[in-house]
């Protein structure tokens, strides 16, 4: 996509705002917000328009499983799918053709409900331009959809021009780990946030003042026309569900 096309695509109407959680477990204290019959995913999808599939990071899922998940949610629901740690942590982005083919063949069964791929890197993986370019080239040969990266080594700050070239957004994360990851960056065609909870990562709920500021920032970011994602990953104590529900209220969705 050239700059003129991108500028035109991002200057029309506000982009959709996607709010959800890492996974779709329903904390007991929030069960009244998810009434009715159905699986956890079916009930979850009546309130939220996205979910991040993290289990794909740890183990492969059968294509039929992805197809079943796609059939369980409304047509406008979108999944973010985490790229396996085999690719990111074990192979370290090298010689990953077979693993990429297998993964994309599996999650591709989500069809139009596949919103983006999430590549989370280990803290030990530094930015090495040649290896990164080979990986993103191979990925783009296989997948034309949206991709977001969450690097955890400071040297990836140098990689932002390459991310933009390969249409890869960089997640804004909390707590921040790098000098440039407190806000979404990289390719401007996608804005993606992963909120892990603070001060206790994965456990702490976000306070009302934080959520009010966050809602305003998401609305502002969506004005570019880019899809704007916010995933709560403070799931260990169920805080993600409550935070996501409250953020939807603040957004007026």
N, C-alpha and C positions, 0 to 999 in steps of 0.2 A: 504494500500500500504506500503510495507516494505521499508527500507532505500535503499536497493540495487536496487529495481525497480525504486524508485524515482530518485536516482542518475543517473540511466541509461536513464530515460525519460527526464531528464533535461540536458543531456550532448550531445545530438545529434545536432539538427539544431536550429537556433534562433527561439524563439517563436513569434507568431503573435503580432503585436502592434495594439491595438484598440484605436481609438481616436474618441471622440464624445462629446455630451452635455447631460445635464440633461433635458430630454424632447427633442422635435424636432420642437419647434416653430422656425420660420425663421424670423430673424430681417429684417426690411424693407431695411436697407442700404446694406444688403448682398444678397438681392433677386436675383441680376444678376448672382450669383454663383450657383443658383438652377433653371435653365431654364426648360422649358417644362411643360407638363400637369401632372396632378396627384394630390394626396393629399399632404399635407405638409410632411407626413412621406415618401411617395414614392419619392418626390423630395429630401428630406434630405438624404435618403439612397443612392442616386446616388453619393454623395460626402463623406459620412461618413460610417464607417463599424460597428458602435455601437451606441446605445442610452441607457441612464439610465431611466427606467420608475419609476418616483417618485410618480405619482398619486396613485399607489397601496398602498402607505404608508397611504393615507388619506381615501381611499374608495375602496371597492372591485370592480373588473371588471368581467364581465361575461366571461366564457370560450370562447364564440364566439368572443368576442372583442379581446382577445389574439390571437385567430386563424386568425382573419382578419389582425391584425398587422403582424403576421408571413408571411402571404401571400403577404404583401405589400413590402417586402424587399428581396434583393438577398439571395441566399442560404448560402453565407459566412458571412452574417450580424449576429451579436449577440446582444441580449438585456441583460442588467443587470436589475433585478427587485427588488425593495425595499420591504422588508418584512413589513407588516402592523404595524402601531403604536399600534394597539390593542395588538399585541404580545410583542412588544418591550417596549412601554411606559405605557400601561394600565395594562396588565397582568404581565409585567416586567419579562418575560421569564418563568413564572410559570403557570402550568395548561393550557398549550397552545395546547394540542393535537388536539382538534376540530378545532381551528383557523388555525393551521398549515395544517391540512388535507384540509380544505376549500381553503386556499390560494394556496397550491400546486396543487390542482385539477384545479384551475383557470389558473394559469400561466403555468402549464404544457402543455397547448394547444399551447404554442410557439414551442414545439417540439425541434428540433435540434438548433433552433435559440435562445433558452434560454442559455445564456452564463454563468451567475452566479446570485446568490442571494446576496443582500446587506442588512445587519443588522446594522442599525444605532441606537445607544442607547442614552437615555437621560443623561444629565450631572449628574442627581441625582442617577443613577443606578451604585452602586459600584460593584466590582467583589466579588461575593460570590461563592467560589469554588463548593460547593455542588449543588446549584441551577443552576450554569452554566453548570456543567457536566451533570445534568439531562436533561437540555434543548438541549445541543449539541448531547447527545445520542439519544434523541427522534427525533431531526432533521435528524441525519444521518440514523436512521432507515427508514426514509421516502424519503430522497433525497441524492443521491450519487454524485451530481454535485458540481461545484465550489461555494464556499461561502466566502464572505468577510465581515468583521465587522468594524464598525467605532465607537469605544467606546469613551465616553467623560468624564469619571471619571478617575482620576489618578491611582486608585487602579488596573485598568485593565492591567497596566504594569506587574503585578504579574501573569497575566493569559496567557502570551505568550506560555509557555510550553503546556498548555492545548489546546490552539488554534492550535498549530502545531500537536498535537496528533489527533485532530479531523479534520485536513486538512482545517483549517479556516485561510485565509489570513487576515492581518490587514491593512487597508487602510492607505496610506500616505496622509496627508491632509495639505492644506494651506488655511487660517492661521492655524498653529499648535496649538493644545490645550493641548497635553500631552507631557511628556518627551521623548516618543518613537514613535510619530506619524508624524514626519516631513518626514519620508521615509517609504515606504512599509515594513511590517514586518510580523511576524506570520509564517504561513505555506509558504514555498518557492516555492510551485507549482503554485502560482498566484501572480502577482504584480499588485496593483490597486492604483491609485491616484484619489483623489477628490479635485479639485481646486476651491475654493469658491470665489476667488477674493480678492485682497489686494491693497491698505489699506482699502478700503470700501468693506466689505464682501457682496457678491452677485452682486455688481455693477461694481467694478473696473476691467478694462482690464489689462492683464499682458503685460509688456513691452517686446520689442524685445530681449533684452539681457537675460531676464528670459526664454523666449521660446527657445532660442538657447541652453542654458544650459539644459533645460528640454529635448529637442530632443536628446542631447548627452546622458543624463542619461537613457532615455527610450531605446535607442539603446543598451547601455551597459547592462541594466537589461534583455533585451530580449535574450541576448547571452546565458543565462542559459537554454533556451529552454522553459521557463514558458511563458504562455500568459501574455502580459503586457498591462494594461488598463490605459487610462488617460481620465477622465471625467471632463469637465469644467462645473461648477455649478454657474458661475457668469453670470446668465441669466437675472437678473432683468432689465438690460439696453441693452440686446442683445450682450454684450461683448463676451459671450461664443462662439458664432458662429464664429466671426472673429478670436478669439484666436485658435479655433480648426482648422479652415481652414489654418491659417498660420503655425501651428505646423505640419500639414500634408505636407505642402510644404517643411518645414525644414527636415522632415524625408525622403523626396523623395518618398512618397507613391503616 
